[in-house]
C-alpha cells in the first residue's frame, strides 16, 4: 500500500466527486494503521461521520451544530433523562465540558458500553444518539478552528495500543495537506485538559489506543503556536502532577506524549486550489488504500 484516496462528493449526487490522493509515509506505525483500515473495510463498516468536513464550507455552521446537539440530547432524554438542559451558546465551553462529561460517564471507555446496563432495554438509537452527542460537542469546539476532515469507523473495536517506538513519531505540529491518526480513546487527553479548563471530566485518558480513525488537516502550525501549546501542556502536567500520578501516569510516563502521528501527505498540491475544490462538497463518499 502506497496511497490513500479520500473521495468527497455531494450527498445528493455521488456522481459529482473530487478525489484527494495522499502518499503514505513508510514506517511501522503506518503499516499497523493500514491493517486497521483494511479490517474496517473487510468487515464492511460504513464511515461513521460522512458529514465531518469542518470549517471548509458553511454546512456545519454554528446554528446547525448547536441545533443538532440539542436535538440529540432531547432524543436521549426521551428514553432516559441524562441531560435535562440545552446548549444556548456554542462558545459556552463550560457547558460543552459538562455535556461531554455526561457522555463520558454513561458511555464508558472504548467498548465498555457493551456491558453497561444503561443500554439494556433501550432502542438502538439511544446509544447512537449518545455517541453522536460526543461528536457534536467536538463539532461545536471546532467551530472557530482549522479546516479538517475526520474519517472514522466507530464500530471497529479499539484494541491496538501505541508502542514506545510509536510515541517517538508524535508531533504537536500540523502540516497543511497531511493525514494524521485520530484520538481513539474515550475521555480527555492531556492537550484537551490543558486547553479546555474542564472541571467536569471524569478520567485522564491520554493517547493509548489507535484505530483506523484519521484526520486530514488543511492548515499549518507556526513555531509560536506550537510553542504556546507545548508550554500550556507543560504547565498543566507540572501543576497537576500529583493528580496524574494518582491516575497511573507519572510525569515522565511516555503515554503522556501529546499530538498525533503523521500517516500520509499530499504531493505537489497548491493550497488555494485544493481549498477552492473541496468547499463545493459536503460528504465523505469513500476512503481507499492502494
C-alpha positions, 0 to 999 in steps of 0.5 A: 500500500502506497496511497490513500484516496479520500473521495468527497462528493455531494450527498445528493449526487455521488456522481459529482466527486473530487478525489484527494490522493495522499502518499503514505509515509513508510514506517511501522506505525503506518503499516499497523494503521493500514491493517486497521483500515483494511479490517474496517473495510473487510468487515464492511463498516460504513464511515461513521461521520460522512458529514465531518468536513469542518470549517471548509464550507458553511454546512456545519455552521454554528446554528446547525451544530448547536441545533443538532446537539440539542436535538440529540440530547432531547432524543436521549432524554426521551428514553432516559433523562441524562441531560435535562438542559440545552446548549444556548451558546456554542462558545459556552465551553463550560457547558460543552465540558459538562455535556461531554462529561455526561457522555463520558460517564454513561458511555464508558471507555472504548467498548465498555458500553457493551456491558453497561446496563444503561443500554439494556432495554433501550432502542438502538438509537439511544446509544447512537444518539449518545455517541453522536452527542460526543461528536457534536460537542467536538463539532461545536469546539471546532467551530472557530478552528482549522479546516479538517476532515475526520474519517472514522469507523466507530464500530471497529473495536479499539484494541491496538495500543501505541508502542514506545517506538510509536510515541517517538513519531508524535508531533504537536505540529500540523502540516497543511495537506497531511493525514494524521491518526485520530484520538481513539480513546474515550475521555480527555487527553492531556492537550484537551485538559490543558486547553479546555479548563474542564472541571467536569471530566471524569478520567485522564485518558491520554493517547493509548489506543489507535484505530483506523480513525484519521484526520486530514488537516488543511492548515499549518502550525507556526513555531509560536503556536506550537510553542504556546501549546507545548508550554500550556501542556507543560504547565498543566502536567507540572501543576497537576502532577500529583493528580496524574500520578494518582491516575497511573501516569507519572510525569515522565510516563511516555503515554503522556506524549501529546499530538498525533502521528503523521500517516500520509501527505499530499504531493505537489498540491497548491493550497488555494486550489485544493481549498477552492475544490473541496468547499463545493462538497459536503460528504465523505463518499469513500476512503481507499488504500492502494 
